[in-house]
């Protein structure tokens, strides 16, 4: 039986080959997650937070608020350090994830930049 180190090295090599096969244009967020080396728990927590933020956005919008900068600050503050802000928002938009929220965040990023 192979040693654990050899098996891990082989899995890492196979993962790198699979990443080369993946069309980043189709699943840019997943590709970003893999390249950032995030765990399932980190991704689950991030997506859960995004869901909460999306609900806050919809509620605030329904209440007539028009300034959503605090949501951008919250999003940027909770973002994993290996995930670049603008690239993450773009990747999530491309993958149709939390579209209303990500569209608003993208607009805010452009305004702030």
TORLO-857735 format. One record per atom (N, C-alpha, C): atom name; z, y, x; residue number from 1; chain; residue in three letters. Coordinates in Angstrom, 2 decimals, decimal comma. Layout:
% residues N
at:c3:c2:c1:i:ch:aa
CA:Z:Y:X:NUM:A:ALA
...
% end
This chain:
% residues 113
at:c3:c2:c1:i:ch:aa
N:0,00:-1,18:0,83:1:A:UNK
CA:0,00:0,00:0,00:1:A:UNK
C:0,00:1,26:0,88:1:A:UNK
N:-0,78:2,23:0,47:2:A:UNK
CA:-0,86:3,47:1,23:2:A:UNK
C:0,46:4,22:1,20:2:A:UNK
N:0,69:4,97:2,27:3:A:UNK
CA:1,91:5,79:2,29:3:A:UNK
C:1,75:6,94:1,29:3:A:UNK
N:2,88:7,46:0,88:4:A:UNK
CA:2,88:8,56:-0,09:4:A:UNK
C:2,12:9,77:0,45:4:A:UNK
N:2,30:10,06:1,73:5:A:UNK
CA:1,61:11,20:2,34:5:A:UNK
C:0,09:11,03:2,28:5:A:UNK
N:-0,39:9,82:2,56:6:A:UNK
CA:-1,84:9,57:2,53:6:A:UNK
C:-2,37:9,69:1,10:6:A:UNK
N:-1,59:9,19:0,14:7:A:UNK
CA:-2,03:9,27:-1,25:7:A:UNK
C:-2,09:10,72:-1,72:7:A:UNK
N:-1,09:11,51:-1,35:8:A:UNK
CA:-1,08:12,93:-1,71:8:A:UNK
C:-2,25:13,65:-1,05:8:A:UNK
N:-2,50:13,36:0,21:9:A:UNK
CA:-3,61:13,99:0,92:9:A:UNK
C:-4,94:13,65:0,25:9:A:UNK
N:-5,09:12,39:-0,17:10:A:UNK
CA:-6,32:11,99:-0,84:10:A:UNK
C:-6,47:12,72:-2,18:10:A:UNK
N:-5,38:12,81:-2,95:11:A:UNK
CA:-5,41:13,53:-4,22:11:A:UNK
C:-5,77:15,01:-4,02:11:A:UNK
N:-5,20:15,62:-2,99:12:A:UNK
CA:-5,52:17,02:-2,70:12:A:UNK
C:-6,99:17,17:-2,34:12:A:UNK
N:-7,51:16,24:-1,56:13:A:UNK
CA:-8,93:16,28:-1,21:13:A:UNK
C:-9,80:16,12:-2,44:13:A:UNK
N:-9,47:15,15:-3,29:14:A:UNK
CA:-10,24:14,93:-4,52:14:A:UNK
C:-10,16:16,15:-5,44:14:A:UNK
N:-8,99:16,77:-5,51:15:A:UNK
CA:-8,86:17,98:-6,32:15:A:UNK
C:-9,75:19,09:-5,78:15:A:UNK
N:-9,81:19,23:-4,46:16:A:UNK
CA:-10,67:20,28:-3,89:16:A:UNK
C:-12,14:20,01:-4,21:16:A:UNK
N:-12,54:18,74:-4,20:17:A:UNK
CA:-13,92:18,39:-4,56:17:A:UNK
C:-14,18:18,68:-6,04:17:A:UNK
N:-13,23:18,34:-6,89:18:A:UNK
CA:-13,38:18,61:-8,32:18:A:UNK
C:-13,48:20,11:-8,59:18:A:UNK
N:-12,72:20,89:-7,85:19:A:UNK
CA:-12,78:22,35:-8,02:19:A:UNK
C:-14,17:22,88:-7,67:19:A:UNK
N:-14,82:22,26:-6,72:20:A:UNK
CA:-16,18:22,67:-6,36:20:A:UNK
C:-17,16:22,32:-7,47:20:A:UNK
N:-16,85:21,29:-8,23:21:A:UNK
CA:-17,74:20,84:-9,30:21:A:UNK
C:-17,56:21,67:-10,58:21:A:UNK
N:-16,40:22,29:-10,73:22:A:UNK
CA:-16,09:23,03:-11,96:22:A:UNK
C:-16,90:24,32:-12,00:22:A:UNK
N:-17,46:24,58:-13,14:23:A:UNK
CA:-18,17:25,83:-13,34:23:A:UNK
C:-17,14:26,89:-13,74:23:A:UNK
N:-16,79:27,74:-12,78:24:A:UNK
CA:-15,77:28,75:-13,04:24:A:UNK
C:-16,15:29,69:-14,17:24:A:UNK
N:-17,42:29,84:-14,42:25:A:UNK
CA:-17,86:30,73:-15,50:25:A:UNK
C:-17,44:30,19:-16,87:25:A:UNK
N:-17,31:28,87:-16,98:26:A:UNK
CA:-16,93:28,28:-18,27:26:A:UNK
C:-15,43:28,26:-18,48:26:A:UNK
N:-14,66:28,05:-17,45:27:A:UNK
CA:-13,20:27,94:-17,56:27:A:UNK
C:-12,53:28,74:-16,42:27:A:UNK
N:-12,73:30,05:-16,40:28:A:UNK
CA:-12,19:30,84:-15,27:28:A:UNK
C:-10,67:30,89:-15,23:28:A:UNK
N:-10,02:30,86:-16,39:29:A:UNK
CA:-8,56:30,91:-16,38:29:A:UNK
C:-7,99:29,63:-15,78:29:A:UNK
N:-8,51:28,49:-16,19:30:A:UNK
CA:-8,03:27,22:-15,64:30:A:UNK
C:-8,28:27,15:-14,14:30:A:UNK
N:-9,42:27,62:-13,72:31:A:UNK
CA:-9,73:27,65:-12,30:31:A:UNK
C:-8,75:28,55:-11,55:31:A:UNK
N:-8,45:29,69:-12,14:32:A:UNK
CA:-7,49:30,62:-11,53:32:A:UNK
C:-6,11:29,98:-11,41:32:A:UNK
N:-5,70:29,25:-12,43:33:A:UNK
CA:-4,40:28,57:-12,44:33:A:UNK
C:-4,34:27,54:-11,31:33:A:UNK
N:-5,40:26,77:-11,15:34:A:UNK
CA:-5,43:25,74:-10,11:34:A:UNK
C:-5,40:26,40:-8,73:34:A:UNK
N:-6,21:27,43:-8,55:35:A:UNK
CA:-6,24:28,10:-7,25:35:A:UNK
C:-4,91:28,80:-6,93:35:A:UNK
N:-4,20:29,23:-7,95:36:A:UNK
CA:-2,90:29,88:-7,76:36:A:UNK
C:-1,79:28,85:-7,54:36:A:UNK
N:-2,12:27,57:-7,72:37:A:UNK
CA:-1,20:26,47:-7,48:37:A:UNK
C:0,03:26,54:-8,38:37:A:UNK
N:-0,21:26,81:-9,68:38:A:UNK
CA:0,89:26,89:-10,63:38:A:UNK
C:1,22:25,51:-11,21:38:A:UNK
N:2,45:25,35:-11,58:39:A:UNK
CA:2,88:24,09:-12,21:39:A:UNK
C:2,63:24,15:-13,71:39:A:UNK
N:2,70:23,00:-14,35:40:A:UNK
CA:2,54:22,93:-15,80:40:A:UNK
C:3,61:23,77:-16,48:40:A:UNK
N:4,83:23,71:-15,98:41:A:UNK
CA:5,93:24,48:-16,56:41:A:UNK
C:5,67:25,99:-16,45:41:A:UNK
N:5,15:26,43:-15,31:42:A:UNK
CA:4,85:27,85:-15,12:42:A:UNK
C:3,75:28,30:-16,08:42:A:UNK
N:2,74:27,47:-16,25:43:A:UNK
CA:1,64:27,81:-17,15:43:A:UNK
C:2,12:27,80:-18,61:43:A:UNK
N:2,90:26,81:-18,97:44:A:UNK
CA:3,44:26,76:-20,34:44:A:UNK
C:4,28:27,99:-20,65:44:A:UNK
N:5,14:28,38:-19,71:45:A:UNK
CA:5,98:29,56:-19,90:45:A:UNK
C:5,12:30,82:-20,02:45:A:UNK
N:4,08:30,91:-19,21:46:A:UNK
CA:3,18:32,06:-19,24:46:A:UNK
C:2,46:32,15:-20,58:46:A:UNK
N:1,93:31,02:-21,05:47:A:UNK
CA:1,20:31,01:-22,32:47:A:UNK
C:2,14:31,30:-23,50:47:A:UNK
N:3,35:30,82:-23,41:48:A:UNK
CA:4,34:31,11:-24,45:48:A:UNK
C:4,64:32,61:-24,48:48:A:UNK
N:4,80:33,20:-23,32:49:A:UNK
CA:5,03:34,64:-23,25:49:A:UNK
C:3,84:35,41:-23,80:49:A:UNK
N:2,64:34,96:-23,46:50:A:UNK
CA:1,43:35,61:-23,99:50:A:UNK
C:1,39:35,54:-25,51:50:A:UNK
N:1,81:34,42:-26,07:51:A:UNK
CA:1,86:34,27:-27,53:51:A:UNK
C:2,83:35,29:-28,12:51:A:UNK
N:4,01:35,42:-27,52:52:A:UNK
CA:5,00:36,40:-27,99:52:A:UNK
C:4,44:37,82:-27,89:52:A:UNK
N:3,80:38,11:-26,78:53:A:UNK
CA:3,24:39,45:-26,58:53:A:UNK
C:2,11:39,72:-27,57:53:A:UNK
N:1,30:38,71:-27,87:54:A:UNK
CA:0,22:38,86:-28,84:54:A:UNK
C:0,79:39,16:-30,22:54:A:UNK
N:1,88:38,49:-30,56:55:A:UNK
CA:2,53:38,74:-31,85:55:A:UNK
C:3,11:40,15:-31,91:55:A:UNK
N:3,72:40,60:-30,80:56:A:UNK
CA:4,24:41,97:-30,73:56:A:UNK
C:3,10:42,97:-30,91:56:A:UNK
N:1,99:42,70:-30,24:57:A:UNK
CA:0,83:43,59:-30,32:57:A:UNK
C:0,35:43,71:-31,77:57:A:UNK
N:0,20:42,57:-32,44:58:A:UNK
CA:-0,27:42,59:-33,83:58:A:UNK
C:0,72:43,31:-34,74:58:A:UNK
N:2,00:43,10:-34,52:59:A:UNK
CA:3,02:43,75:-35,33:59:A:UNK
C:3,00:45,27:-35,10:59:A:UNK
N:2,94:45,67:-33,84:60:A:UNK
CA:2,91:47,10:-33,51:60:A:UNK
C:1,65:47,76:-34,06:60:A:UNK
N:0,55:47,07:-33,97:61:A:UNK
CA:-0,71:47,60:-34,49:61:A:UNK
C:-0,62:47,75:-36,01:61:A:UNK
N:-0,03:46,78:-36,67:62:A:UNK
CA:0,13:46,83:-38,14:62:A:UNK
C:1,05:47,98:-38,55:62:A:UNK
N:1,99:48,32:-37,68:63:A:UNK
CA:2,91:49,43:-37,96:63:A:UNK
C:2,29:50,79:-37,65:63:A:UNK
N:1,06:50,78:-37,13:64:A:UNK
CA:0,35:52,03:-36,88:64:A:UNK
C:0,48:52,57:-35,46:64:A:UNK
N:1,11:51,82:-34,58:65:A:UNK
CA:1,21:52,28:-33,19:65:A:UNK
C:-0,17:52,27:-32,54:65:A:UNK
N:-0,38:53,22:-31,67:66:A:UNK
CA:-1,68:53,29:-30,98:66:A:UNK
C:-1,53:53,27:-29,46:66:A:UNK
N:-0,32:53,33:-28,97:67:A:UNK
CA:-0,08:53,31:-27,52:67:A:UNK
C:0,59:51,98:-27,18:67:A:UNK
N:-0,12:51,19:-26,37:68:A:UNK
CA:0,36:49,85:-26,06:68:A:UNK
C:0,65:49,66:-24,57:68:A:UNK
N:0,81:50,76:-23,85:69:A:UNK
CA:1,11:50,69:-22,42:69:A:UNK
C:2,34:49,85:-22,11:69:A:UNK
N:3,42:49,92:-22,92:70:A:UNK
CA:4,57:49,05:-22,63:70:A:UNK
C:4,23:47,55:-22,62:70:A:UNK
N:3,26:47,15:-23,43:71:A:UNK
CA:2,85:45,74:-23,42:71:A:UNK
C:2,18:45,38:-22,10:71:A:UNK
N:1,39:46,31:-21,57:72:A:UNK
CA:0,76:46,08:-20,26:72:A:UNK
C:1,83:45,97:-19,19:72:A:UNK
N:2,82:46,83:-19,25:73:A:UNK
CA:3,91:46,80:-18,27:73:A:UNK
C:4,66:45,46:-18,36:73:A:UNK
N:4,94:45,01:-19,58:74:A:UNK
CA:5,61:43,72:-19,77:74:A:UNK
C:4,75:42,58:-19,21:74:A:UNK
N:3,46:42,61:-19,53:75:A:UNK
CA:2,55:41,55:-19,08:75:A:UNK
C:2,50:41,52:-17,55:75:A:UNK
N:2,31:42,68:-16,94:76:A:UNK
CA:2,23:42,76:-15,48:76:A:UNK
C:3,54:42,33:-14,84:76:A:UNK
N:4,65:42,67:-15,48:77:A:UNK
CA:5,95:42,34:-14,93:77:A:UNK
C:6,27:40,86:-14,96:77:A:UNK
N:5,76:40,14:-15,93:78:A:UNK
CA:6,05:38,72:-16,02:78:A:UNK
C:4,99:37,85:-15,36:78:A:UNK
N:3,90:38,46:-14,95:79:A:UNK
CA:2,79:37,71:-14,36:79:A:UNK
C:3,22:37,07:-13,04:79:A:UNK
N:2,86:35,82:-12,86:80:A:UNK
CA:3,18:35,11:-11,62:80:A:UNK
C:2,55:35,87:-10,44:80:A:UNK
N:3,26:35,96:-9,31:81:A:UNK
CA:2,74:36,73:-8,17:81:A:UNK
C:1,40:36,23:-7,63:81:A:UNK
N:1,07:34,97:-7,90:82:A:UNK
CA:-0,22:34,43:-7,43:82:A:UNK
C:-1,37:34,74:-8,38:82:A:UNK
N:-1,08:35,39:-9,51:83:A:UNK
CA:-2,13:35,72:-10,48:83:A:UNK
C:-2,39:37,22:-10,45:83:A:UNK
N:-3,57:37,63:-10,00:84:A:UNK
CA:-3,90:39,06:-10,01:84:A:UNK
C:-4,08:39,56:-11,45:84:A:UNK
N:-3,54:40,72:-11,73:85:A:UNK
CA:-3,51:41,26:-13,09:85:A:UNK
C:-4,89:41,31:-13,74:85:A:UNK
N:-5,78:42,09:-13,17:86:A:UNK
CA:-7,08:42,29:-13,81:86:A:UNK
C:-7,89:41,00:-13,86:86:A:UNK
N:-7,84:40,22:-12,81:87:A:UNK
CA:-8,59:38,96:-12,78:87:A:UNK
C:-8,06:37,99:-13,84:87:A:UNK
N:-6,75:37,99:-14,05:88:A:UNK
CA:-6,16:37,11:-15,06:88:A:UNK
C:-6,59:37,53:-16,46:88:A:UNK
N:-6,54:38,83:-16,74:89:A:UNK
CA:-6,97:39,33:-18,05:89:A:UNK
C:-8,44:39,01:-18,28:89:A:UNK
N:-9,28:39,25:-17,28:90:A:UNK
CA:-10,71:38,94:-17,41:90:A:UNK
C:-10,94:37,45:-17,66:90:A:UNK
N:-10,22:36,60:-16,93:91:A:UNK
CA:-10,39:35,16:-17,07:91:A:UNK
C:-9,95:34,70:-18,46:91:A:UNK
N:-8,87:35,26:-18,95:92:A:UNK
CA:-8,40:34,88:-20,29:92:A:UNK
C:-9,37:35,35:-21,36:92:A:UNK
N:-9,93:36,53:-21,19:93:A:UNK
CA:-10,94:37,01:-22,14:93:A:UNK
C:-12,17:36,11:-22,12:93:A:UNK
N:-12,61:35,75:-20,93:94:A:UNK
CA:-13,80:34,90:-20,81:94:A:UNK
C:-13,58:33,54:-21,46:94:A:UNK
N:-12,34:33,09:-21,48:95:A:UNK
CA:-12,02:31,80:-22,08:95:A:UNK
C:-11,55:31,93:-23,52:95:A:UNK
N:-11,66:33,16:-24,06:96:A:UNK
CA:-11,31:33,42:-25,47:96:A:UNK
C:-9,84:33,12:-25,76:96:A:UNK
N:-8,96:33,53:-24,86:97:A:UNK
CA:-7,52:33,31:-25,02:97:A:UNK
C:-6,85:34,64:-25,35:97:A:UNK
N:-6,13:34,69:-26,47:98:A:UNK
CA:-5,40:35,90:-26,88:98:A:UNK
C:-6,32:37,12:-26,84:98:A:UNK
N:-7,48:36,99:-27,44:99:A:UNK
CA:-8,55:37,99:-27,32:99:A:UNK
C:-8,12:39,40:-27,73:99:A:UNK
N:-7,50:39,62:-28,90:100:A:UNK
CA:-7,13:41,01:-29,24:100:A:UNK
C:-6,19:41,64:-28,20:100:A:UNK
N:-5,18:40,88:-27,77:101:A:UNK
CA:-4,24:41,39:-26,78:101:A:UNK
C:-4,93:41,64:-25,45:101:A:UNK
N:-5,71:40,68:-24,97:102:A:UNK
CA:-6,36:40,83:-23,67:102:A:UNK
C:-7,39:41,97:-23,69:102:A:UNK
N:-8,04:42,17:-24,82:103:A:UNK
CA:-8,99:43,28:-24,94:103:A:UNK
C:-8,25:44,61:-24,79:103:A:UNK
N:-7,11:44,71:-25,44:104:A:UNK
CA:-6,30:45,94:-25,34:104:A:UNK
C:-5,80:46,13:-23,91:104:A:UNK
N:-5,32:45,07:-23,29:105:A:UNK
CA:-4,84:45,17:-21,92:105:A:UNK
C:-5,96:45,56:-20,98:105:A:UNK
N:-7,15:45,03:-21,18:106:A:UNK
CA:-8,31:45,38:-20,35:106:A:UNK
C:-8,62:46,87:-20,48:106:A:UNK
N:-8,57:47,38:-21,70:107:A:UNK
CA:-8,82:48,80:-21,93:107:A:UNK
C:-7,77:49,64:-21,21:107:A:UNK
N:-6,52:49,24:-21,32:108:A:UNK
CA:-5,44:49,97:-20,65:108:A:UNK
C:-5,59:49,94:-19,13:108:A:UNK
N:-5,96:48,79:-18,59:109:A:UNK
CA:-6,16:48,68:-17,13:109:A:UNK
C:-7,25:49,64:-16,68:109:A:UNK
N:-8,35:49,69:-17,44:110:A:UNK
CA:-9,44:50,61:-17,09:110:A:UNK
C:-8,99:52,06:-17,16:110:A:UNK
N:-8,15:52,37:-18,15:111:A:UNK
CA:-7,66:53,74:-18,32:111:A:UNK
C:-6,74:54,14:-17,18:111:A:UNK
N:-5,88:53,21:-16,76:112:A:UNK
CA:-4,91:53,49:-15,70:112:A:UNK
C:-5,59:53,56:-14,34:112:A:UNK
N:-6,62:52,77:-14,13:113:A:UNK
CA:-7,29:52,71:-12,82:113:A:UNK
C:-8,05:53,96:-12,47:113:A:UNK
% end
